[in-house]
Amino acid sequence: MDIVFYGVPTLMLVVIVAMAVAVSRRALRIRRAWNSGLTAEARCLRTYTTTSGGSGDSSVSTTLHHVYEFTARDGRTVRFEEGHGSGAIIEGDYVTVFYSEGEQINATAHRPTVRNGLGLVVVLGFLGVVAVFLVGFMVTYSQVFEPFGDMFSRTDSGYVVDEDTGETFPADWFETTGAP
């Protein structure tokens, strides 16, 4: 039974850490593009939307995606897709993109704003609060239920709890006294 109170929160912590790593990597990749100082004129090749939600009573969320293409300073043609773009940009429009050089080119058409950094702080803060809650839950569970042992066997550290009276006896007491 303890697997529910230790295993599930641990699995949730692993997912939270993976989400935090993914969000941080994306933010660092975009920040690298902004801080490189390199810009280029990119053409919007395609726009499309994706929707999620809408089942039952949930709301529908729509995301606008753009596909851009530009030529980097070293002559490579780079094509990338970006979500949450401006609705004012349509196919055929030219926009300024920020990019970083290297083997893997990181590019974005989003302009640097305080909102982007604040969003990262809010998401990481929320994930941190959930992680602290889960660790606190596991510690509290171990402190409260450790004296009782596993809920099914009612044994821990060589003691048996009589379910009728609630008394605690050493595990070998039943063997030495011949009690059932």
MDTraj code that builds the backbone (N, CA, C; nanometers):
import mdtraj as md
import numpy as np

residues = "MET ASP ILE VAL PHE TYR GLY VAL PRO THR LEU MET LEU VAL VAL ILE VAL ALA MET ALA VAL ALA VAL SER ARG ARG ALA LEU ARG ILE ARG ARG ALA TRP ASN SER GLY LEU THR ALA GLU ALA ARG CYS LEU ARG THR TYR THR THR THR SER GLY GLY SER GLY ASP SER SER VAL SER THR THR LEU HIS HIS VAL TYR GLU PHE THR ALA ARG ASP GLY ARG THR VAL ARG PHE GLU GLU GLY HIS GLY SER GLY ALA ILE ILE GLU GLY ASP TYR VAL THR VAL PHE TYR SER GLU GLY GLU GLN ILE ASN ALA THR ALA HIS ARG PRO THR VAL ARG ASN GLY LEU GLY LEU VAL VAL VAL LEU GLY PHE LEU GLY VAL VAL ALA VAL PHE LEU VAL GLY PHE MET VAL THR TYR SER GLN VAL PHE GLU PRO PHE GLY ASP MET PHE SER ARG THR ASP SER GLY TYR VAL VAL ASP GLU ASP THR GLY GLU THR PHE PRO ALA ASP TRP PHE GLU THR THR GLY ALA PRO".split()
xyz = np.array([
    [0.0821, -0.1196, 0.0000],
    [0.0000, 0.0000, 0.0000],
    [0.0863, 0.1258, 0.0000],
    [0.2059, 0.1127, 0.0572],
    [0.2943, 0.2283, 0.0621],
    [0.3356, 0.2747, -0.0768],
    [0.3292, 0.1864, -0.1743],
    [0.3664, 0.2250, -0.3119],
    [0.2779, 0.3397, -0.3604],
    [0.1552, 0.3441, -0.3175],
    [0.0640, 0.4519, -0.3587],
    [0.1106, 0.5845, -0.3008],
    [0.1586, 0.5817, -0.1769],
    [0.1947, 0.7057, -0.1096],
    [0.3393, 0.7485, -0.1331],
    [0.4206, 0.6588, -0.1872],
    [0.5581, 0.6939, -0.2210],
    [0.5819, 0.6878, -0.3719],
    [0.5307, 0.5851, -0.4366],
    [0.5552, 0.5647, -0.5801],
    [0.4882, 0.6686, -0.6677],
    [0.3610, 0.6950, -0.6436],
    [0.2873, 0.7914, -0.7266],
    [0.3442, 0.9329, -0.7119],
    [0.3685, 0.9814, -0.5889],
    [0.4302, 1.1145, -0.5789],
    [0.5700, 1.1205, -0.6412],
    [0.6464, 1.0112, -0.6293],
    [0.7786, 1.0093, -0.6906],
    [0.7677, 1.0170, -0.8419],
    [0.6739, 0.9437, -0.8986],
    [0.6507, 0.9504, -1.0437],
    [0.6079, 1.0911, -1.0854],
    [0.5235, 1.1534, -1.0056],
    [0.4817, 1.2897, -1.0356],
    [0.5997, 1.3862, -1.0270],
    [0.6899, 1.3649, -0.9314],
    [0.8093, 1.4490, -0.9205],
    [0.8990, 1.4352, -1.0428],
    [0.9111, 1.3135, -1.0946],
    [0.9911, 1.2920, -1.2153],
    [0.9319, 1.3692, -1.3325],
    [0.8005, 1.3652, -1.3468],
    [0.7337, 1.4392, -1.4553],
    [0.7528, 1.5895, -1.4364],
    [0.7426, 1.6379, -1.3142],
    [0.7600, 1.7812, -1.2866],
    [0.9017, 1.8257, -1.3207],
    [1.0004, 1.7459, -1.2830],
    [1.1393, 1.7809, -1.3151],
    [1.1599, 1.7813, -1.4665],
    [1.1023, 1.6840, -1.5360],
    [1.1145, 1.6800, -1.6824],
    [1.0497, 1.8028, -1.7465],
    [0.9348, 1.8438, -1.6943],
    [0.8678, 1.9635, -1.7467],
    [0.9528, 2.0874, -1.7213],
    [1.0100, 2.0983, -1.6031],
    [1.0934, 2.2142, -1.5696],
    [1.2160, 2.2199, -1.6600],
    [1.2764, 2.1049, -1.6877],
    [1.3926, 2.1005, -1.7767],
    [1.3528, 2.1425, -1.9175],
    [1.2400, 2.0924, -1.9665],
    [1.1949, 2.1270, -2.1018],
    [1.1648, 2.2763, -2.1142],
    [1.0958, 2.3327, -2.0162],
    [1.0627, 2.4753, -2.0189],
    [1.1895, 2.5600, -2.0119],
    [1.2827, 2.5201, -1.9266],
    [1.4075, 2.5954, -1.9129],
    [1.4917, 2.5886, -2.0398],
    [1.4983, 2.4713, -2.1023],
    [1.5753, 2.4578, -2.2264],
    [1.5185, 2.5464, -2.3365],
    [1.3855, 2.5467, -2.3469],
    [1.3231, 2.6304, -2.4498],
    [1.3510, 2.7774, -2.4245],
    [1.3406, 2.8186, -2.2986],
    [1.3675, 2.9588, -2.2643],
    [1.5133, 2.9951, -2.2914],
    [1.6054, 2.9065, -2.2608],
    [1.7469, 2.9339, -2.2867],
    [1.7764, 2.9395, -2.4361],
    [1.7104, 2.8531, -2.5121],
    [1.7290, 2.8531, -2.6575],
    [1.6816, 2.9851, -2.7181],
    [1.5681, 3.0334, -2.6747],
    [1.5156, 3.1605, -2.7263],
    [1.6024, 3.2767, -2.6782],
    [1.6451, 3.2725, -2.5518],
    [1.7311, 3.3781, -2.4990],
    [1.8633, 3.3832, -2.5749],
    [1.9172, 3.2663, -2.6122],
    [2.0414, 3.2606, -2.6896],
    [2.0225, 3.3300, -2.8239],
    [1.9062, 3.3104, -2.8852],
    [1.8782, 3.3767, -3.0133],
    [1.8700, 3.5281, -2.9955],
    [1.8061, 3.5743, -2.8899],
    [1.7950, 3.7178, -2.8663],
    [1.9302, 3.7796, -2.8341],
    [2.0098, 3.7121, -2.7533],
    [2.1369, 3.7690, -2.7083],
    [2.2481, 3.7613, -2.8127],
    [2.2284, 3.6849, -2.9189],
    [2.3343, 3.6722, -3.0200],
    [2.3538, 3.8012, -3.0981],
    [2.2495, 3.8810, -3.1084],
    [2.2582, 4.0056, -3.1835],
    [2.2381, 3.9870, -3.3333],
    [2.2154, 3.8641, -3.3772],
    [2.1954, 3.8379, -3.5193],
    [2.0473, 3.8432, -3.5544],
    [2.0164, 3.9156, -3.6614],
    [1.8797, 3.9217, -3.7101],
    [1.8800, 3.8951, -3.8600],
    [1.7658, 3.8557, -3.9084],
    [1.7511, 3.8333, -4.0523],
    [1.6059, 3.8600, -4.0897],
    [1.5850, 3.8825, -4.2177],
    [1.4496, 3.8998, -4.2664],
    [1.3987, 3.7632, -4.3111],
    [1.2887, 3.7208, -4.2513],
    [1.2324, 3.5898, -4.2822],
    [1.0972, 3.6071, -4.3491],
    [1.0644, 3.5122, -4.4316],
    [0.9344, 3.5130, -4.5000],
    [0.8450, 3.4091, -4.4345],
    [0.7205, 3.4470, -4.4098],
    [0.6228, 3.3535, -4.3543],
    [0.5725, 3.2664, -4.4690],
    [0.6022, 3.1371, -4.4609],
    [0.5624, 3.0456, -4.5672],
    [0.4220, 2.9910, -4.5478],
    [0.3831, 2.9749, -4.4225],
    [0.2552, 2.9101, -4.3965],
    [0.2074, 2.9473, -4.2573],
    [0.0767, 2.9552, -4.2412],
    [0.0166, 2.9714, -4.1092],
    [-0.0916, 2.8653, -4.0938],
    [-0.1062, 2.8171, -3.9735],
    [-0.2142, 2.7230, -3.9448],
    [-0.2450, 2.7285, -3.7959],
    [-0.3586, 2.6745, -3.7596],
    [-0.3998, 2.6741, -3.6197],
    [-0.4189, 2.5306, -3.5723],
    [-0.3985, 2.5117, -3.4436],
    [-0.4303, 2.3851, -3.3787],
    [-0.5228, 2.4169, -3.2624],
    [-0.6124, 2.3256, -3.2353],
    [-0.7049, 2.3437, -3.1242],
    [-0.6900, 2.2274, -3.0269],
    [-0.7187, 2.2555, -2.9021],
    [-0.7185, 2.1510, -2.7998],
    [-0.8316, 2.1807, -2.7030],
    [-0.8768, 2.0757, -2.6364],
    [-0.9876, 2.0903, -2.5422],
    [-1.1204, 2.0793, -2.6135],
    [-1.2239, 2.1240, -2.5474],
    [-1.3562, 2.1247, -2.6073],
    [-1.4397, 2.0015, -2.5784],
    [-1.3847, 1.9027, -2.5093],
    [-1.4655, 1.7853, -2.4778],
    [-1.5427, 1.8115, -2.3495],
    [-1.6660, 1.7749, -2.3490],
    [-1.7485, 1.8001, -2.2309],
    [-1.7741, 1.9485, -2.2144],
    [-1.7472, 1.9974, -2.0954],
    [-1.7692, 2.1390, -2.0645],
    [-1.6397, 2.2196, -2.0651],
    [-1.5293, 2.1629, -2.1145],
    [-1.4023, 2.2359, -2.1128],
    [-1.3973, 2.3363, -2.2273],
    [-1.3165, 2.4375, -2.2088],
    [-1.3043, 2.5414, -2.3106],
    [-1.2086, 2.4967, -2.4205],
    [-1.2191, 2.5592, -2.5346],
    [-1.1336, 2.5283, -2.6483],
    [-1.0193, 2.6281, -2.6523],
    [-0.8993, 2.5789, -2.6737],
    [-0.7815, 2.6636, -2.6848],
    [-0.7271, 2.6523, -2.8268],
    [-0.7054, 2.7656, -2.8911],
    [-0.6545, 2.7679, -3.0273],
    [-0.5164, 2.8312, -3.0290],
    [-0.4228, 2.7665, -3.0986],
    [-0.2871, 2.8171, -3.1098],
    [-0.2562, 2.8445, -3.2561],
    [-0.2055, 2.9633, -3.2841],
    [-0.1672, 3.0025, -3.4196],
    [-0.0193, 2.9719, -3.4400],
    [0.0109, 2.8957, -3.5447],
    [0.1489, 2.8584, -3.5767],
    [0.1907, 2.9270, -3.7061],
    [0.3199, 2.9613, -3.7147],
    [0.3776, 3.0174, -3.8363],
    [0.4988, 2.9350, -3.8760],
    [0.5196, 2.9192, -4.0055],
    [0.6402, 2.8559, -4.0580],
    [0.7181, 2.9651, -4.1305],
    [0.8432, 2.9876, -4.0855],
    [0.9281, 3.0929, -4.1410],
    [1.0484, 3.0318, -4.2116],
    [1.1026, 3.1087, -4.3069],
    [1.2254, 3.0686, -4.3740],
    [1.3124, 3.1917, -4.3927],
    [1.4419, 3.1770, -4.3632],
    [1.5357, 3.2872, -4.3812],
    [1.6722, 3.2303, -4.4172],
    [1.7592, 3.3183, -4.4609],
    [1.8970, 3.2800, -4.4925],
    [1.9878, 3.3365, -4.3845],
    [2.0629, 3.2464, -4.3209],
    [2.1544, 3.2865, -4.2143],
    [2.2765, 3.3556, -4.2738],
    [2.3554, 3.4149, -4.1885],
    [2.4727, 3.4893, -4.2318],
    [2.5735, 3.4006, -4.3050],
    [2.5796, 3.2721, -4.2686],
    [2.6741, 3.1815, -4.3340],
    [2.6196, 3.1213, -4.4630],
    [2.4997, 3.1628, -4.5064],
    [2.4432, 3.1189, -4.6338],
    [2.3459, 3.0022, -4.6239],
    [2.3318, 2.9446, -4.5063],
    [2.2366, 2.8334, -4.4904],
    [2.0942, 2.8851, -4.4911],
    [2.0070, 2.8098, -4.5553],
    [1.8640, 2.8403, -4.5521],
    [1.8034, 2.7675, -4.4333],
    [1.7362, 2.8444, -4.3498],
    [1.6792, 2.7895, -4.2270],
    [1.5282, 2.8038, -4.2322],
    [1.4604, 2.6937, -4.2034],
    [1.3136, 2.6951, -4.1953],
    [1.2763, 2.6485, -4.0551],
    [1.1885, 2.7218, -3.9887],
    [1.1457, 2.6821, -3.8550],
    [0.9997, 2.7172, -3.8339],
    [0.9422, 2.6481, -3.7397],
    [0.8014, 2.6675, -3.7052],
    [0.7940, 2.7225, -3.5639],
    [0.6986, 2.8126, -3.5428],
    [0.6840, 2.8737, -3.4108],
    [0.5366, 2.8909, -3.3789],
    [0.5001, 2.8548, -3.2585],
    [0.3618, 2.8696, -3.2139],
    [0.3391, 3.0009, -3.1421],
    [0.2141, 3.0318, -3.1204],
    [0.1713, 3.1511, -3.0465],
    [0.2182, 3.2798, -3.1137],
    [0.2076, 3.2830, -3.2437],
    [0.2489, 3.4013, -3.3180],
    [0.1384, 3.5043, -3.3288],
    [0.1729, 3.6159, -3.3883],
    [0.0791, 3.7258, -3.4058],
    [-0.0225, 3.6925, -3.5150],
    [-0.1456, 3.7256, -3.4917],
    [-0.2504, 3.7041, -3.5910],
    [-0.2399, 3.8009, -3.7074],
    [-0.1593, 3.9053, -3.6932],
    [-0.1434, 4.0036, -3.7999],
    [-0.0470, 3.9558, -3.9076],
    [0.0298, 3.8517, -3.8799],
    [0.1252, 3.7990, -3.9786],
    [0.0557, 3.6909, -4.0600],
    [0.0562, 3.7094, -4.1927],
    [-0.0067, 3.6124, -4.2814],
    [0.0976, 3.5583, -4.3784],
    [0.0598, 3.4565, -4.4542],
    [0.1505, 3.3962, -4.5512],
    [0.2014, 3.5015, -4.6486],
    [0.3324, 3.4987, -4.6720],
    [0.3946, 3.5936, -4.7636],
    [0.4534, 3.7163, -4.6960],
    [0.4176, 3.7424, -4.5708],
    [0.4713, 3.8580, -4.4986],
    [0.6184, 3.8348, -4.4624],
    [0.6908, 3.9454, -4.4500],
    [0.8299, 3.9401, -4.4064],
    [0.8379, 3.9924, -4.2639],
    [0.9125, 3.9224, -4.1810],
    [0.9299, 3.9609, -4.0407],
    [1.0780, 3.9533, -4.0058],
    [1.1151, 4.0212, -3.8997],
    [1.2520, 4.0134, -3.8487],
    [1.2595, 3.8982, -3.7497],
    [1.3582, 3.8112, -3.7696],
    [1.3790, 3.7000, -3.6767],
    [1.5140, 3.7175, -3.6083],
    [1.5212, 3.6707, -3.4865],
    [1.6452, 3.6678, -3.4093],
    [1.6956, 3.5247, -3.4146],
    [1.8264, 3.5088, -3.4360],
    [1.8799, 3.3732, -3.4415],
    [2.0213, 3.3690, -3.3880],
    [2.0637, 3.2499, -3.3503],
    [2.2016, 3.2292, -3.3047],
    [2.2699, 3.1341, -3.4007],
    [2.3983, 3.1588, -3.4224],
    [2.4742, 3.0738, -3.5133],
    [2.5226, 2.9493, -3.4417],
    [2.5725, 2.8573, -3.5200],
    [2.6279, 2.7340, -3.4655],
    [2.5777, 2.6162, -3.5458],
    [2.6112, 2.4976, -3.4972],
    [2.5664, 2.3767, -3.5659],
    [2.4139, 2.3702, -3.5670],
    [2.3533, 2.4034, -3.4535],
    [2.2083, 2.4081, -3.4418],
    [2.1672, 2.5551, -3.4321],
    [2.0964, 2.6030, -3.5324],
    [2.0531, 2.7431, -3.5316],
    [1.9230, 2.7545, -3.4531],
    [1.9236, 2.8421, -3.3542],
    [1.8031, 2.8714, -3.2773],
    [1.7458, 3.0019, -3.3288],
    [1.6165, 3.0010, -3.3634],
    [1.5559, 3.1215, -3.4191],
    [1.4176, 3.1441, -3.3587],
    [1.3813, 3.2715, -3.3530],
    [1.2486, 3.3087, -3.3058],
    [1.2063, 3.4392, -3.3721],
    [1.0772, 3.4502, -3.3955],
    [1.0224, 3.5746, -3.4480],
    [0.9616, 3.6587, -3.3356],
    [0.9559, 3.6024, -3.2162],
    [0.9039, 3.6764, -3.1009],
    [1.0065, 3.7791, -3.0556],
    [0.9580, 3.8947, -3.0191],
    [1.0457, 3.9999, -2.9685],
    [1.0678, 3.9782, -2.8194],
    [1.1863, 4.0148, -2.7701],
    [1.2106, 3.9997, -2.6256],
    [1.1239, 4.0964, -2.5459],
    [1.0519, 4.0423, -2.4485],
    [0.9684, 4.1245, -2.3613],
    [0.9815, 4.0748, -2.2178],
    [0.9374, 4.1549, -2.1255],
    [0.9369, 4.1167, -1.9843],
    [0.8396, 4.0010, -1.9629],
    [0.7348, 3.9982, -2.0417],
    [0.6330, 3.8938, -2.0301],
    [0.6929, 3.7542, -2.0474],
    [0.7887, 3.7397, -2.1395],
    [0.8498, 3.6088, -2.1625],
    [0.9253, 3.5604, -2.0385],
    [1.0047, 3.6462, -1.9790],
    [1.0787, 3.6094, -1.8584],
    [0.9868, 3.5857, -1.7404],
    [0.8833, 3.6678, -1.7296],
    [0.7877, 3.6523, -1.6209],
    [0.7117, 3.5203, -1.6341],
    [0.6789, 3.4827, -1.7569],
    [0.6103, 3.3550, -1.7792],
    [0.6949, 3.2370, -1.7340],
    [0.8244, 3.2434, -1.7620],
    [0.9153, 3.1376, -1.7190],
    [0.9194, 3.1292, -1.5665],
    [0.9288, 3.2420, -1.5008],
    [0.9335, 3.2442, -1.3544],
    [0.8048, 3.1875, -1.2956],
    [0.6910, 3.2226, -1.3518],
    [0.5624, 3.1740, -1.3005],
    [0.5515, 3.0220, -1.3181],
    [0.5864, 2.9715, -1.4350],
    [0.5768, 2.8273, -1.4595],
    [0.6716, 2.7507, -1.3680],
    [0.7963, 2.7947, -1.3582],
    [0.8920, 2.7254, -1.2714],
    [0.8521, 2.7379, -1.1241],
    [0.7960, 2.8516, -1.0860],
    [0.7481, 2.8683, -0.9489],
    [0.6350, 2.7729, -0.9163],
    [0.5404, 2.7595, -1.0081],
    [0.4285, 2.6669, -0.9883],
    [0.4781, 2.5231, -0.9768],
    [0.5674, 2.4837, -1.0673],
    [0.6221, 2.3484, -1.0614],
    [0.6985, 2.3260, -0.9313],
    [0.7688, 2.4280, -0.8840],
    [0.8404, 2.4178, -0.7569],
    [0.7467, 2.4005, -0.6391],
    [0.6364, 2.4736, -0.6391],
    [0.5384, 2.4616, -0.5303],
    [0.4786, 2.3216, -0.5281],
    [0.4441, 2.2691, -0.6441],
    [0.3881, 2.1339, -0.6513],
    [0.4916, 2.0317, -0.6034],
    [0.6174, 2.0481, -0.6420],
    [0.7226, 1.9562, -0.5988],
    [0.7406, 1.9604, -0.4477],
    [0.7416, 2.0792, -0.3897],
    [0.7559, 2.0923, -0.2440],
    [0.6374, 2.0278, -0.1736],
    [0.5173, 2.0450, -0.2267],
    [0.3985, 1.9815, -0.1680],
    [0.4122, 1.8298, -0.1705],
    [0.4558, 1.7741, -0.2835],
    [0.4687, 1.6283, -0.2941],
    [0.5739, 1.5737, -0.1980],
    [0.6872, 1.6409, -0.1876],
    [0.7906, 1.5964, -0.0935],
    [0.7385, 1.6075, 0.0489],
    [0.6704, 1.7166, 0.0817],
    [0.6111, 1.7326, 0.2145],
    [0.5083, 1.6253, 0.2443],
    [0.4295, 1.5896, 0.1437],
    [0.3296, 1.4835, 0.1605],
    [0.3970, 1.3511, 0.1943],
    [0.5037, 1.3176, 0.1204],
    [0.5720, 1.1905, 0.1455],
    [0.6383, 1.1889, 0.2834],
    [0.6994, 1.3003, 0.3231],
    [0.7641, 1.3072, 0.4547],
    [0.6594, 1.2965, 0.5653],
    [0.5495, 1.3673, 0.5510],
    [0.4429, 1.3626, 0.6508],
    [0.3840, 1.2231, 0.6606],
    [0.3621, 1.1597, 0.5480],
    [0.3081, 1.0236, 0.5486],
    [0.4023, 0.9291, 0.6215],
    [0.5318, 0.9416, 0.5954],
    [0.6266, 0.8512, 0.6608],
    [0.6320, 0.8764, 0.8112],
    [0.6198, 1.0013, 0.8540],
    [0.6246, 1.0317, 0.9965],
    [0.4979, 0.9881, 1.0691],
    [0.3837, 1.0022, 1.0033],
    [0.2570, 0.9697, 1.0685],
    [0.2325, 0.8194, 1.0712],
    [0.2606, 0.7505, 0.9612],
    [0.2241, 0.6104, 0.9515],
    [0.3393, 0.5130, 0.9741],
    [0.4603, 0.5619, 0.9981],
    [0.5731, 0.4725, 1.0222],
    [0.5529, 0.3834, 1.1444],
    [0.5010, 0.4341, 1.2560],
    [0.4833, 0.3457, 1.3723],
    [0.3843, 0.2317, 1.3483],
    [0.2941, 0.2471, 1.2525],
    [0.1923, 0.1456, 1.2285],
    [0.2347, 0.0412, 1.1266],
    [0.3355, 0.0713, 1.0470],
    [0.3802, -0.0233, 0.9454],
    [0.2883, -0.0248, 0.8260],
    [0.3011, -0.1294, 0.7479],
    [0.2195, -0.1437, 0.6285],
    [0.0744, -0.1679, 0.6690],
    [-0.0190, -0.1090, 0.6006],
    [-0.1597, -0.1176, 0.6381],
    [-0.2144, -0.2590, 0.6250],
    [-0.1581, -0.3426, 0.5399],
    [-0.2105, -0.4769, 0.5202],
    [-0.1565, -0.5761, 0.6228],
    [-0.0280, -0.5740, 0.6468],
    [0.0304, -0.6729, 0.7376],
    [0.0286, -0.6254, 0.8818],
    [0.0198, -0.4967, 0.9017],
    [0.0212, -0.4377, 1.0355],
    [0.1493, -0.4728, 1.1111],
    [0.2566, -0.4990, 1.0394],
    [0.3827, -0.5296, 1.1054],
    [0.4865, -0.4290, 1.0621],
    [0.5775, -0.4014, 1.1542],
    [0.6898, -0.3140, 1.1247],
    [0.7891, -0.3274, 1.2391],
    [0.9132, -0.3446, 1.2066],
    [1.0204, -0.3512, 1.3057],
    [0.9949, -0.4594, 1.4100],
    [0.9321, -0.5709, 1.3723],
    [0.9150, -0.6818, 1.4652],
    [0.7988, -0.6673, 1.5606],
    [0.7028, -0.5818, 1.5309],
    [0.5870, -0.5647, 1.6186],
    [0.4592, -0.5997, 1.5428],
    [0.3587, -0.6490, 1.6194],
    [0.2285, -0.6818, 1.5633],
    [0.1245, -0.6029, 1.6410],
    [0.0281, -0.5454, 1.5693],
    [-0.0797, -0.4696, 1.6323],
    [-0.2040, -0.5567, 1.6330],
    [-0.2613, -0.5780, 1.7515],
    [-0.3859, -0.6535, 1.7621],
    [-0.4971, -0.5641, 1.7116],
    [-0.5677, -0.6098, 1.6069],
    [-0.6696, -0.5253, 1.5437],
    [-0.7902, -0.5034, 1.6340],
    [-0.8176, -0.5973, 1.7265],
    [-0.9339, -0.5827, 1.8145],
    [-0.9093, -0.4808, 1.9259],
    [-0.7935, -0.4903, 1.9898],
    [-0.7676, -0.4033, 2.1052],
    [-0.6766, -0.2875, 2.0728],
    [-0.5998, -0.2979, 1.9639],
    [-0.5066, -0.1923, 1.9287],
    [-0.3746, -0.2016, 2.0027],
    [-0.3546, -0.3081, 2.0822],
    [-0.2310, -0.3254, 2.1570],
    [-0.1192, -0.3703, 2.0628],
    [0.0030, -0.3321, 2.0982],
    [0.1203, -0.3685, 2.0206],
    [0.1986, -0.4748, 2.0957],
    [0.2367, -0.5826, 2.0243],
    [0.3132, -0.6924, 2.0827],
    [0.4362, -0.7185, 1.9966],
    [0.5454, -0.7665, 2.0590],
    [0.6592, -0.8099, 1.9777],
    [0.6157, -0.9253, 1.8877],
    [0.6721, -0.9336, 1.7674],
    [0.6307, -1.0346, 1.6701],
    [0.6544, -1.1746, 1.7229],
    [0.7589, -1.1969, 1.8007],
    [0.7865, -1.3315, 1.8504],
    [0.7025, -1.3666, 1.9730],
    [0.6216, -1.2746, 2.0255],
    [0.5380, -1.3006, 2.1432],
    [0.4393, -1.4131, 2.1150],
    [0.3832, -1.4146, 1.9948],
    [0.2851, -1.5173, 1.9625],
    [0.3506, -1.6554, 1.9524],
    [0.4757, -1.6588, 1.9082],
    [0.5455, -1.7866, 1.8969],
    [0.5839, -1.8409, 2.0341],
    [0.6246, -1.7557, 2.1247],
    [0.6694, -1.8015, 2.2569],
    [0.5537, -1.8331, 2.3500],
    [0.4382, -1.7660, 2.3360],
    [0.3262, -1.7905, 2.4261],
    [0.2296, -1.8917, 2.3700],
    [0.2380, -1.9205, 2.2401],
    [0.1455, -2.0157, 2.1801],
    [0.0086, -1.9560, 2.1532],
    [-0.0047, -1.8239, 2.1646],
    [-0.1327, -1.7580, 2.1395],
    [-0.1611, -1.7576, 1.9899],
    [-0.2880, -1.7606, 1.9504],
    [-0.3227, -1.7633, 1.8071],
    [-0.2904, -1.6342, 1.7373],
])
top = md.Topology()
chain = top.add_chain()
for i, resn in enumerate(residues, 1):
    res = top.add_residue(resn, chain, resSeq=i)
    for name in ("N", "CA", "C"):
        top.add_atom(name, md.element.get_by_symbol(name[0]), res)
traj = md.Trajectory(xyz[None], top)
